[in-house]
Amino acid sequence: MKVTVVRSGGFAGIEQRAESDSARDPVLARLVDRVDLERVPPPGRIPDQFLYEIDIDGDRTTVGEAQLHGPLRELVHHVLGHAR
């Protein structure tokens, strides 16, 4: 599965984009299995917060930094940390 994460917002408004493929990343494959994008709450209205657009093989959602918890947080940090 192809996973794309785009972080935007924050005080400076700088965008960071990363993608990875679970076929080449076994850690990512395990994280994807633990994430349910349909259960992600909408981003709250918090000034200068980061927003994360997450796409897992065409299933997309946007989440605010304040709502980024558990396996979803692990997935986002893993993909952004292994950006290519």
C-alpha positions in Angstrom: 0.0 0.0 0.0 1.2 3.5 -0.8 1.0 5.9 2.0 1.3 9.7 1.6 1.4 12.2 4.4 1.4 16.0 3.9 1.9 18.2 6.9 0.9 21.8 6.5 0.0 24.8 8.7 1.9 25.7 11.8 3.2 29.1 12.6 5.5 29.2 9.5 3.1 27.5 7.1 5.8 25.3 5.6 4.5 22.1 3.9 6.3 18.8 4.3 5.3 15.8 2.1 6.5 12.2 2.3 5.4 8.9 0.9 6.3 5.3 1.5 5.1 1.9 0.3 4.3 -0.9 2.7 5.6 -3.5 0.2 9.1 -2.3 1.0 8.6 -1.3 4.6 7.3 -4.0 7.0 7.0 -1.6 9.9 4.7 0.6 7.8 2.6 -2.5 6.8 2.0 -3.2 10.5 1.0 0.4 11.2 -1.4 0.6 8.3 -3.2 -2.5 9.6 -3.8 -0.7 12.9 -5.2 2.5 11.4 -8.9 3.1 10.6 -9.2 6.4 8.6 -13.0 6.3 9.0 -12.7 6.8 12.7 -10.5 9.9 12.5 -12.1 13.0 14.1 -12.2 16.2 12.0 -9.5 18.7 12.7 -10.4 21.3 15.4 -10.1 25.0 14.8 -6.8 25.7 16.6 -4.7 28.6 15.4 -1.3 27.6 14.0 -1.8 23.9 14.4 -0.3 21.4 12.0 -2.8 19.6 9.7 -2.0 16.2 8.3 -3.4 15.0 5.1 -3.2 11.2 5.1 -3.7 9.0 2.0 -3.6 5.3 2.2 -4.1 3.8 -1.3 -6.7 6.4 -2.2 -8.5 6.5 1.2 -7.9 10.1 2.5 -8.5 12.1 5.6 -7.2 15.3 7.3 -6.5 15.4 11.0 -5.3 18.2 13.2 -2.3 17.8 15.4 -4.4 17.8 18.5 -6.4 14.7 17.3 -3.3 12.8 16.2 -3.0 9.9 18.6 -2.1 6.2 18.9 -1.4 4.2 15.7 -2.2 7.1 13.5 0.4 9.3 15.1 2.9 6.5 14.8 2.1 6.1 11.1 2.4 9.8 10.4 5.8 10.1 12.2 7.1 6.9 10.6 6.3 8.1 7.1 7.6 11.7 7.6 10.7 10.4 9.4 11.6 8.1 6.4 10.9 10.7 3.7 12.5 10.1 0.4 
